[in-house]
Amino acid sequence: MNKNIIPAVLVAAIGLAYVVWAVGTPSGNNSEGDSLDGVNPTGDLFEGKITNKNVVPGKMMGTGVYDKSCVSIGGGLTNCHAGIKTDKYGVIDFNYEHDMAKKPCVAPNQKVVVEILDSAGNARVQRI
């Protein structure tokens, strides 16, 4: 077998995998300015509530700003407040509970998708 074929096939396979990844688009309502084109969140998923803004249902991109006020609530769970910057709302405060040993806190500069479920602020945040 020609030794030059193996690297060429490997490069082509990696390129094809990148194109397939980049083209995937999640469904749902996007907020103005928070494009989800080509974004496929596959990381940790958190459920909680937006506590500092009046919000409407929809999906948008976000970037972690802070994670603070982490307090153990028992059973291996911690209650935290993550600041997530969005184009539509500015910095939202996401109050959530999680097992830090299994899912670390939302970190500063981390890219996430925020899905606001209702006008009461119930939301899901998923790492990209």
PyMOL commands that set and color helices and strands:
alter all, ss='L'
color gray80, all
select helices_A, chain A and resi 5-23
alter helices_A, ss='H'
color red, helices_A
select strands_A, chain A and resi 45-50+58-74+77-86+90-98+111-116+122-127
alter strands_A, ss='S'
color yellow, strands_A
deselect
rebuild
show_as cartoon
